[in-house]
Amino acid sequence: MPELLVAMALDFDLIERTSSTLRVQNVVQLSLAPAFLLAAIGAVMNVMTNRLIWVAERIDRIRLAREAGEADEDGELVGDLPALEKRRVFAQRAVMLSTAAALTISIVIMLLFVSAFVTFPLGTLVASMWMLTMLFLVGGLGSFVMETRTAARRNGQRLRMRRGR
């Protein structure tokens, strides 16, 4: 019975701490920046995913054409494979790191709301998760830059080959 009273007292304390409209408004305001970052990460991931799908489908088409024995007079299609494989690796890495950034920023948002309910400070954990999010995001965007750079380099090579004919 005493345990039930202690649990009820703790629940009442929790309700009392979180019943303040001002405190909830504060938490919502604090979570707006991470929420906007989450939306931006989602938009960039959409672009990354579309590029990854295009590259994967292109690799599949080239391999199927090669297996079917379809002629590739100048070897351009087969010559694209190494660059496409590199692009696929970079795009996959970009999507994975961006997904990790989205996950960690979601944890930041959750921790901000949890901080309204608990008495112990979560600031260090929130800051650490924010920094981890930024590391993932920088890594994902860096991989995306490498993917687009590889695509641009291959397009330049293809253009020089066509002009040299």
C-alpha positions in Angstrom: 0.0 0.0 0.0 2.8 2.5 0.8 4.3 1.9 -2.7 1.0 2.8 -4.3 0.9 6.1 -2.3 4.5 6.9 -3.4 3.6 6.1 -7.1 0.5 8.3 -6.9 2.6 11.1 -5.3 5.2 10.7 -8.1 2.4 10.8 -10.7 0.9 13.9 -9.2 4.4 15.6 -9.2 4.8 14.7 -12.9 1.4 16.1 -13.7 2.1 19.2 -11.8 5.4 19.8 -13.6 4.0 19.3 -17.0 0.6 21.0 -16.5 2.2 24.5 -17.1 1.1 25.8 -20.5 4.1 28.0 -20.5 6.5 25.1 -20.0 4.8 23.1 -22.8 5.0 26.1 -25.1 8.7 26.4 -24.3 9.3 22.8 -25.2 7.4 23.2 -28.5 9.4 26.3 -29.4 12.6 24.5 -28.6 11.6 21.6 -30.8 10.8 23.8 -33.9 14.3 24.1 -35.2 15.0 20.4 -35.0 11.6 19.7 -36.6 12.4 22.0 -39.5 15.8 20.3 -39.8 14.0 16.9 -40.0 11.8 18.2 -42.8 14.9 19.5 -44.7 16.7 16.2 -44.3 13.6 14.4 -45.7 13.6 16.7 -48.7 17.3 16.1 -49.4 16.8 12.4 -48.9 14.1 12.3 -51.5 16.5 13.7 -54.1 19.3 11.3 -53.0 16.9 8.3 -53.1 15.7 9.3 -56.6 19.3 9.5 -57.8 20.1 6.1 -56.2 17.1 4.5 -57.9 18.1 5.9 -61.3 21.7 4.7 -60.9 20.6 1.2 -59.8 18.2 0.9 -62.7 20.8 2.1 -65.2 23.3 -0.5 -63.9 20.6 -3.2 -64.2 19.7 -2.1 -67.8 23.4 -2.2 -68.9 24.0 -5.6 -67.3 20.9 -7.1 -68.9 21.8 -5.6 -72.3 25.3 -7.1 -72.0 23.9 -10.5 -71.0 21.5 -10.4 -73.9 24.4 -9.8 -76.2 23.0 -6.5 -77.5 25.6 -4.6 -79.4 27.4 -1.7 -77.7 29.4 -0.4 -80.7 31.6 2.1 -79.0 31.6 0.4 -75.5 30.1 3.5 -73.9 27.5 1.6 -71.9 30.0 -0.8 -70.5 32.4 2.1 -69.9 29.7 3.7 -67.7 29.6 0.8 -65.3 32.6 1.6 -63.1 31.4 5.2 -62.6 27.8 4.0 -62.0 29.0 1.5 -59.4 30.9 4.4 -57.6 27.9 6.6 -57.8 25.7 3.8 -56.3 28.1 3.4 -53.4 28.2 7.2 -52.7 24.4 7.5 -53.1 23.8 4.5 -50.7 26.1 6.0 -48.2 24.5 9.4 -48.5 21.0 7.9 -47.9 22.2 5.8 -45.0 23.9 8.7 -43.2 21.0 11.0 -43.9 18.6 8.4 -42.4 20.9 8.2 -39.4 20.7 12.1 -39.1 16.9 12.0 -39.3 16.8 9.3 -36.6 19.1 11.3 -34.3 17.3 14.6 -34.8 14.1 12.7 -34.0 15.7 11.6 -30.7 16.6 15.2 -30.0 13.0 16.2 -30.4 11.9 13.4 -28.2 14.5 14.3 -25.5 13.3 17.9 -25.6 9.8 16.8 -24.8 11.0 14.2 -22.2 12.9 17.0 -20.4 9.6 18.6 -19.6 8.6 15.5 -17.6 11.8 14.6 -15.8 13.8 16.4 -13.1 17.3 15.4 -14.1 19.0 17.5 -16.7 19.2 16.2 -20.3 21.1 19.1 -21.8 24.4 17.3 -22.3 22.5 14.3 -24.0 20.5 16.7 -26.2 23.7 18.5 -27.2 25.5 15.3 -27.9 22.7 14.0 -30.1 22.6 17.3 -31.9 26.3 17.0 -32.7 25.9 13.4 -33.8 23.1 14.5 -36.1 25.4 17.2 -37.6 28.1 14.6 -38.1 25.7 12.2 -39.9 24.3 15.1 -42.0 27.8 16.4 -43.0 28.8 12.8 -43.9 25.6 12.3 -46.0 25.9 15.6 -47.8 29.6 14.9 -48.4 28.8 11.5 -50.0 26.1 13.2 -52.1 28.7 15.7 -53.3 31.0 12.8 -54.2 28.1 11.1 -56.1 27.3 14.2 -58.1 31.0 14.9 -58.7 31.4 11.4 -60.1 28.4 11.9 -62.4 29.8 15.2 -63.7 33.2 13.7 -64.2 31.8 10.8 -66.2 29.6 13.1 -68.3 32.7 15.2 -69.1 34.6 12.1 -70.2 31.7 11.0 -72.4 31.5 14.5 -74.0 35.3 14.5 -74.7 35.0 11.0 -76.3 32.2 12.1 -78.6 34.1 15.2 -79.6 37.2 13.2 -80.3 35.4 11.0 -82.9 
